[in-house]
Amino acid sequence: MKAREILLLLLIVGLGVFTYYAKTGKLNFEWDSGDFVFFGRGEEFLFQESREIPAPLPRELQVINAHGGVVVRGTETDKITIVFTKTVYRRTRDAAQTVADQLQMTVDRDESRLVLSTNRDTFKRKNFETHFEITVPKGFEVKVKNSYRLVKAVGTGLTDIANPHGQVEAIDIAGRLIINNSYEDVSILNAGADCRVTNPHGKVTAIGVQGELIIDHSYGDVEIENIAKKAVVKGSHSRVTGKNLKADVEIESSYEPISVTDSGPTTIRGHHSDIEARGIVGPLSITDNYARLVVDGVKGDLRIDGTNMEIRAESIAADEIRIATTNQNVEILGFTGKTTVRLDHGDLVLEPEAVTGPIDVQASYAAIRFGWPAGGRFPFEGRTRSANILWNLAERPSLEETNGLSLTKAFQNETGKPSITLSTSYADIRVVETKRPIKTI
């Protein structure tokens, strides 16, 4: 790079750093009674005051704050107690005291709500933070608008938190919970009603939600556990882990792994996302591409649609199984139910636990290995072009033809039983008798 280009790059980076610190209040850049600091915020000084709001109280508490933290706790009380802390950054205590004397908590009240705020906007120079620690009656409705520091709610009712660039914790929430933040983590522990979370570029953890859970997320981790009603994760570049999701599950993400364990009916839509689904009770539907899929223990119908997706499925007790993919290998072991497989350019292994419904495979450029349940007699037809059918059962087929197209038929007189049809091209079909135990993946 030329010297002029390097200088321009450094100027752009420096301007970005300057803008960030100026906008977040972390840059101290002005004269104030001889207090001039270009970088940093000076020394930290704390000032605190408190106030009580007696009963009767309005229905809702609103807190409007910026560049500080908010903690709201619901307890066995009939009043609201507020501790207001001012953190002022100046060179001397006297300079900080002057700011603290002018920086005030504001309280506005009507019949329906109590609004706490500050007079921050009246200050030209804002090298300070304001923090609220509030005690309210248990189950009280709370709305918080904050930024850049922790917001924590414990034991409240309906709770609505907007905290861009700040961490959020919600514990033992009795009412509906709404959280909007970014770039920092969200933690929910025990919520008694529906939850809605919007969080880009952070981690979301939700454990013990009794209502419906909906998460809009991107670029981070999502961990959800013990969700009583419907759980929905709409993600992008989100690593998603779900455990003990008792009702319907819908997960969407890309480029990061998805794992669901011990859950109810599940729908997963991935894009370049490796997927694991274990212990699913109810239908399981998966769409993905360019990834690896592991399914273990499904009591319900299974549907998989993919391209360039490697699939291994085991212990599937279904009425119907439908699988389609390309360019990767597929193994389906220990399954029951009507089964349909579409596969191009990959090898296929099928080992049913029992043949309880018709099995139909339409493949191309795909070798097929079929594990025949020991002692079973089911109408069979196998076809492959430019390859062979290798029959390894004791009882010989009723028809074997080879003339460019290999054709094998067996047990054709077993009417009323589910049929087995295997078709492929340019690869062998191998039929072997199995007496396999159910494996654990």
Secondary structure per residue as TSV (DSSP state, phi and psi in degrees):
chain	resnum	aa	ss	phi	psi
A	1	M	-	360.0	146.1
A	2	K	-	-75.1	158.9
A	3	A	H	-59.5	-37.4
A	4	R	H	-64.4	-39.4
A	5	E	H	-67.7	-39.5
A	6	I	H	-63.4	-43.3
A	7	L	H	-61.9	-42.2
A	8	L	H	-64.7	-40.5
A	9	L	H	-62.9	-44.7
A	10	L	H	-62.7	-37.0
A	11	L	H	-65.0	-42.3
A	12	I	H	-64.5	-44.8
A	13	V	H	-62.3	-44.8
A	14	G	H	-62.5	-40.1
A	15	L	H	-64.0	-39.1
A	16	G	H	-63.7	-43.8
A	17	V	H	-63.1	-43.9
A	18	F	H	-60.3	-45.3
A	19	T	H	-63.2	-42.7
A	20	Y	H	-60.7	-49.4
A	21	Y	H	-68.3	-32.9
A	22	A	H	-67.7	-44.6
A	23	K	H	-70.2	-30.2
A	24	T	T	-91.5	2.1
A	25	G	T	79.0	11.8
A	26	K	-	-94.0	1.7
A	27	L	-	-110.4	124.6
A	28	N	-	-106.2	102.9
A	29	F	-	-140.5	69.2
A	30	E	S	-169.6	159.2
A	31	W	-	-78.9	138.3
A	32	D	S	-153.2	93.0
A	33	S	T	54.2	44.7
A	34	G	T	82.8	-0.7
A	35	D	-	-91.4	94.5
A	36	F	-	-123.2	114.7
A	37	V	-	-132.3	121.2
A	38	F	S	-79.7	-50.3
A	39	F	S	-109.6	148.0
A	40	G	S	88.8	178.8
A	41	R	-	-123.4	11.6
A	42	G	-	80.9	-169.3
A	43	E	E	-82.0	153.4
A	44	E	E	-95.2	129.6
A	45	F	E	-127.1	136.1
A	46	L	E	-110.4	138.9
A	47	F	E	-136.1	140.1
A	48	Q	E	-137.5	143.7
A	49	E	E	-144.2	161.2
A	50	S	E	-136.8	162.7
A	51	R	E	-156.5	147.6
A	52	E	E	-117.3	140.0
A	53	I	E	-113.7	110.2
A	54	P	-	-80.0	166.6
A	55	A	S	-69.1	155.6
A	56	P	S	-76.8	146.9
A	57	L	-	-108.4	153.5
A	58	P	-	-69.5	175.3
A	59	R	S	-74.6	-29.3
A	60	E	E	-135.2	144.5
A	61	L	E	-109.8	130.4
A	62	Q	E	-118.0	135.6
A	63	V	E	-122.9	121.8
A	64	I	E	-116.7	113.2
A	65	N	-	-141.8	165.1
A	66	A	S	-150.0	142.3
A	67	H	S	54.9	55.6
A	68	G	S	-171.7	-172.8
A	69	G	-	-117.4	157.5
A	70	V	E	-136.3	126.6
A	71	V	E	-125.2	125.4
A	72	V	E	-123.9	126.3
A	73	R	E	-123.1	130.4
A	74	G	E	-91.3	125.3
A	75	T	E	-135.8	177.7
A	76	E	S	-79.5	84.2
A	77	T	-	-147.3	163.7
A	78	D	S	-116.2	14.0
A	79	K	S	-135.3	170.8
A	80	I	E	-109.7	127.2
A	81	T	E	-115.1	130.8
A	82	I	E	-122.2	126.9
A	83	V	E	-111.0	118.1
A	84	F	E	-109.8	116.7
A	85	T	E	-112.3	130.4
A	86	K	E	-109.4	123.8
A	87	T	E	-107.6	110.4
A	88	V	E	-113.0	134.7
A	89	Y	E	-108.4	109.5
A	90	R	E	-146.3	171.6
A	91	R	S	-75.4	-32.2
A	92	T	S	-131.4	157.4
A	93	R	H	-65.4	-36.3
A	94	D	H	-62.1	-42.8
A	95	A	H	-64.7	-38.7
A	96	A	H	-68.2	-38.0
A	97	Q	H	-63.5	-37.6
A	98	T	H	-60.3	-43.6
A	99	V	H	-65.7	-44.5
A	100	A	H	-62.5	-36.1
A	101	D	H	-65.0	-32.3
A	102	Q	H	-86.5	-23.9
A	103	L	-	-83.6	117.5
A	104	Q	-	-126.6	149.7
A	105	M	E	-79.7	138.3
A	106	T	E	-112.6	143.0
A	107	V	E	-129.8	116.1
A	108	D	E	-116.2	140.8
A	109	R	E	-143.4	138.9
A	110	D	-	-135.0	-166.1
A	111	E	S	-67.0	-27.5
A	112	S	S	-105.1	-21.2
A	113	R	E	-149.6	156.1
A	114	L	E	-118.2	125.0
A	115	V	E	-114.5	120.1
A	116	L	E	-104.1	134.7
A	117	S	E	-154.1	-166.2
A	118	T	E	-137.8	169.6
A	119	N	-	-94.8	32.5
A	120	R	G	-53.0	-41.2
A	121	D	G	-65.8	-13.4
A	122	T	G	-81.6	-7.7
A	123	F	-	-93.6	132.5
A	124	K	S	-76.2	-41.1
A	125	R	-	-105.4	123.5
A	126	K	-	-119.7	48.0
A	127	N	-	-84.4	65.6
A	128	F	E	-157.0	162.8
A	129	E	E	-127.1	152.4
A	130	T	E	-123.9	133.7
A	131	H	E	-127.0	137.2
A	132	F	E	-115.8	131.3
A	133	E	E	-122.1	116.8
A	134	I	E	-126.8	135.9
A	135	T	E	-110.8	129.0
A	136	V	E	-129.5	164.5
A	137	P	E	-59.2	144.3
A	138	K	T	-58.1	134.9
A	139	G	T	81.9	10.0
A	140	F	-	-68.9	143.7
A	141	E	E	-76.6	135.0
A	142	V	E	-136.9	135.9
A	143	K	E	-127.7	130.4
A	144	V	E	-127.7	130.6
A	145	K	E	-121.4	116.8
A	146	N	-	-147.2	-177.9
A	147	S	-	-162.8	149.6
A	148	Y	S	70.9	-0.6
A	149	R	S	-142.2	176.6
A	150	L	-	-67.0	135.9
A	151	V	E	-116.0	126.9
A	152	K	E	-130.8	130.0
A	153	A	E	-123.5	131.1
A	154	V	E	-133.8	125.6
A	155	G	S	69.9	25.9
A	156	T	-	-95.9	173.9
A	157	G	S	-94.1	-130.1
A	158	L	S	-53.2	124.5
A	159	T	E	-132.4	125.9
A	160	D	E	-127.4	115.2
A	161	I	E	-123.3	123.8
A	162	A	E	-116.8	115.3
A	163	N	E	-144.0	69.7
A	164	P	E	-60.3	134.5
A	165	H	T	65.7	24.7
A	166	G	S	-138.2	147.5
A	167	Q	-	-70.8	149.3
A	168	V	E	-130.7	132.4
A	169	E	E	-126.2	132.0
A	170	A	E	-131.7	122.2
A	171	I	E	-132.0	132.0
A	172	D	E	54.2	53.5
A	173	I	E	-90.1	125.8
A	174	A	-	-86.0	-27.8
A	175	G	S	-109.3	-170.6
A	176	R	-	-61.0	142.1
A	177	L	E	-122.9	125.9
A	178	I	E	-125.8	127.6
A	179	I	E	-132.2	129.4
A	180	N	E	-128.2	118.5
A	181	N	E	-156.2	-178.6
A	182	S	E	-156.4	152.1
A	183	Y	S	66.2	1.0
A	184	E	S	-136.8	165.8
A	185	D	-	-80.2	154.9
A	186	V	E	-122.1	131.2
A	187	S	E	-129.2	124.7
A	188	I	E	-122.3	127.2
A	189	L	E	-132.4	110.6
A	190	N	E	68.2	97.6
A	191	A	E	-127.7	131.8
A	192	G	S	-91.2	-0.6
A	193	A	S	-144.2	-167.1
A	194	D	-	-64.7	148.1
A	195	C	E	-128.7	139.7
A	196	R	E	-132.1	123.7
A	197	V	E	-125.7	131.1
A	198	T	E	-118.5	120.4
A	199	N	E	-153.8	96.7
A	200	P	E	-87.7	143.9
A	201	H	S	63.6	37.4
A	202	G	S	-147.8	-175.8
A	203	K	-	-110.0	135.2
A	204	V	E	-115.9	126.1
A	205	T	E	-123.0	124.7
A	206	A	E	-132.8	118.5
A	207	I	E	-129.7	125.9
A	208	G	E	78.1	59.1
A	209	V	E	-106.5	123.6
A	210	Q	S	-87.5	-15.3
A	211	G	S	-106.4	-162.9
A	212	E	-	-76.5	140.7
A	213	L	E	-119.6	124.1
A	214	I	E	-126.1	126.4
A	215	I	E	-125.7	123.7
A	216	D	E	-102.5	121.4
A	217	H	E	-148.0	158.1
A	218	S	E	-159.3	146.2
A	219	Y	S	56.5	65.4
A	220	G	E	171.5	-163.2
A	221	D	E	-107.6	145.5
A	222	V	E	-127.2	124.0
A	223	E	E	-126.3	119.3
A	224	I	E	-128.1	142.3
A	225	E	E	-153.3	142.1
A	226	N	E	57.3	61.4
A	227	I	E	-106.0	121.7
A	228	A	-	-79.8	-33.1
A	229	K	S	-116.2	-165.4
A	230	K	-	-55.8	136.7
A	231	A	E	-120.2	124.7
A	232	V	E	-127.2	126.8
A	233	V	E	-122.6	115.4
A	234	K	E	-104.5	97.7
A	235	G	-	-119.1	163.7
A	236	S	S	-144.0	122.8
A	237	H	S	56.3	38.4
A	238	S	E	-111.7	127.2
A	239	R	E	-85.0	117.5
A	240	V	E	-116.8	129.9
A	241	T	E	-128.3	124.0
A	242	G	E	-127.2	135.3
A	243	K	E	-135.1	137.5
A	244	N	E	54.0	55.7
A	245	L	E	-98.0	106.4
A	246	K	-	-81.5	-22.1
A	247	A	S	-113.3	-157.1
A	248	D	-	-61.6	143.2
A	249	V	E	-126.0	130.7
A	250	E	E	-130.6	121.5
A	251	I	E	-131.0	134.4
A	252	E	E	-134.3	132.0
A	253	S	E	-161.7	-179.7
A	254	S	E	-149.3	144.4
A	255	Y	S	64.8	3.6
A	256	E	S	-134.5	153.0
A	257	P	-	-64.5	151.3
A	258	I	E	-127.2	131.9
A	259	S	E	-136.2	129.5
A	260	V	E	-130.7	129.3
A	261	T	E	-133.6	138.5
A	262	D	E	51.7	61.4
A	263	S	E	-136.1	173.7
A	264	G	S	-87.5	-160.8
A	265	P	S	-51.1	129.9
A	266	T	E	-131.4	135.4
A	267	T	E	-123.5	125.5
A	268	I	E	-125.3	127.8
A	269	R	E	-119.6	110.3
A	270	G	E	-115.9	162.4
A	271	H	E	-140.4	106.9
A	272	H	S	59.4	35.3
A	273	S	-	-117.1	119.5
A	274	D	-	-64.8	139.8
A	275	I	E	-129.6	137.5
A	276	E	E	-125.7	132.5
A	277	A	E	-133.8	117.7
A	278	R	E	-133.2	137.0
A	279	G	E	66.3	48.4
A	280	I	E	-95.3	127.4
A	281	V	E	-108.8	107.0
A	282	G	S	120.8	176.7
A	283	P	-	-61.1	144.5
A	284	L	E	-125.4	122.6
A	285	S	E	-124.4	127.8
A	286	I	E	-132.8	132.2
A	287	T	E	-125.1	131.8
A	288	D	E	-164.1	172.1
A	289	N	E	-153.8	154.0
A	290	Y	E	49.1	54.2
A	291	A	E	-157.1	179.0
A	292	R	E	-117.3	136.2
A	293	L	E	-122.0	131.4
A	294	V	E	-123.7	124.8
A	295	V	E	-124.4	130.6
A	296	D	E	-143.7	116.7
A	297	G	E	80.4	78.8
A	298	V	E	-122.5	126.4
A	299	K	E	-110.4	79.2
A	300	G	S	163.2	174.1
A	301	D	-	-66.4	149.2
A	302	L	E	-125.1	128.2
A	303	R	E	-132.7	127.4
A	304	I	E	-131.0	124.8
A	305	D	E	-125.1	122.7
A	306	G	E	-158.0	170.0
A	307	T	E	-130.8	140.9
A	308	N	E	50.5	44.5
A	309	M	E	-121.0	119.1
A	310	E	E	-79.1	135.0
A	311	I	E	-131.0	131.8
A	312	R	E	-132.8	118.4
A	313	A	E	-128.2	138.5
A	314	E	E	-146.4	149.5
A	315	S	E	59.6	63.5
A	316	I	E	-112.7	110.3
A	317	A	E	-103.7	94.1
A	318	A	E	-129.2	158.2
A	319	D	E	-79.2	-34.0
A	320	E	E	-147.8	137.0
A	321	I	E	-124.5	129.1
A	322	R	E	-131.6	122.9
A	323	I	E	-133.4	132.0
A	324	A	E	-141.3	130.1
A	325	T	E	-159.7	179.3
A	326	T	E	-142.4	153.2
A	327	N	S	63.6	12.2
A	328	Q	S	-142.9	164.2
A	329	N	-	-82.0	151.9
A	330	V	E	-130.5	133.1
A	331	E	E	-126.9	128.5
A	332	I	E	-128.2	113.8
A	333	L	E	-126.1	140.7
A	334	G	E	62.3	50.0
A	335	F	E	-119.1	160.8
A	336	T	E	-136.6	160.9
A	337	G	E	109.4	164.9
A	338	K	E	-59.2	129.4
A	339	T	E	-130.6	129.0
A	340	T	E	-127.0	127.9
A	341	V	E	-127.6	132.9
A	342	R	E	-123.2	121.9
A	343	L	E	-145.4	132.3
A	344	D	E	-123.1	132.4
A	345	H	S	59.1	53.4
A	346	G	S	-166.5	157.2
A	347	D	-	-88.6	150.5
A	348	L	E	-127.2	133.4
A	349	V	E	-121.3	125.0
A	350	L	E	-123.4	124.4
A	351	E	E	-136.1	89.0
A	352	P	E	-68.4	145.6
A	353	E	S	-69.2	-40.8
A	354	A	S	-157.2	149.5
A	355	V	-	-91.4	98.4
A	356	T	-	-108.4	-4.7
A	357	G	S	-154.5	166.4
A	358	P	-	-61.0	145.1
A	359	I	E	-118.1	121.8
A	360	D	E	-129.3	120.5
A	361	V	E	-120.5	123.8
A	362	Q	E	-120.4	110.5
A	363	A	E	-134.4	168.6
A	364	S	E	-147.9	143.3
A	365	Y	S	50.6	41.5
A	366	A	-	-139.5	121.1
A	367	A	-	-75.2	143.2
A	368	I	E	-123.4	128.5
A	369	R	E	-116.5	118.2
A	370	F	E	-112.6	122.2
A	371	G	E	-89.8	108.3
A	372	W	E	-81.6	122.7
A	373	P	E	-56.5	131.1
A	374	A	T	-56.4	128.7
A	375	G	T	81.2	-2.2
A	376	G	-	-76.9	148.6
A	377	R	-	-132.0	106.5
A	378	F	-	-136.0	142.4
A	379	P	-	-56.0	126.7
A	380	F	E	-127.2	138.8
A	381	E	E	-141.2	127.4
A	382	G	E	-123.9	137.0
A	383	R	E	-136.3	138.1
A	384	T	E	-150.5	144.2
A	385	R	E	-102.0	134.1
A	386	S	S	58.5	35.2
A	387	A	S	-159.5	-170.5
A	388	N	-	-121.0	157.9
A	389	I	E	-111.5	119.2
A	390	L	E	-104.8	106.1
A	391	W	E	-98.6	115.7
A	392	N	E	-117.7	29.8
A	393	L	S	-97.1	157.3
A	394	A	S	-64.7	-41.1
A	395	E	S	-84.4	126.8
A	396	R	-	-74.7	155.1
A	397	P	-	-65.9	157.8
A	398	S	S	-80.6	-19.9
A	399	L	E	-147.4	131.1
A	400	E	E	-137.3	120.3
A	401	E	E	-130.6	143.0
A	402	T	E	-139.9	113.2
A	403	N	S	-161.0	67.1
A	404	G	S	81.8	-46.0
A	405	L	E	-112.4	119.4
A	406	S	E	-88.0	132.0
A	407	L	E	-133.5	128.8
A	408	T	E	-132.5	133.7
A	409	K	E	-128.6	144.9
A	410	A	E	-150.6	152.8
A	411	F	-	53.9	37.8
A	412	Q	T	-68.9	-18.4
A	413	N	T	-86.9	2.4
A	414	E	-	-85.7	72.8
A	415	T	T	-74.5	151.5
A	416	G	T	82.7	-2.5
A	417	K	S	-104.1	152.8
A	418	P	-	-62.8	140.4
A	419	S	-	-93.6	160.0
A	420	I	E	-124.0	119.9
A	421	T	E	-125.4	120.3
A	422	L	E	-121.9	123.0
A	423	S	E	-135.2	133.2
A	424	T	E	-153.4	-172.3
A	425	S	E	-149.8	147.0
A	426	Y	S	57.8	27.9
A	427	A	S	-160.9	154.9
A	428	D	-	-79.4	155.0
A	429	I	E	-111.7	126.9
A	430	R	E	-120.5	126.7
A	431	V	E	-114.5	121.3
A	432	V	E	-132.4	147.1
A	433	E	E	-79.6	136.0
A	434	T	E	-129.2	150.7
A	435	K	-	-137.8	76.1
A	436	R	-	-100.7	141.7
A	437	P	-	-78.8	155.7
A	438	I	-	-71.5	126.8
A	439	K	-	-94.8	165.4
A	440	T	-	-109.7	127.5
A	441	I	-	-74.6	360.0
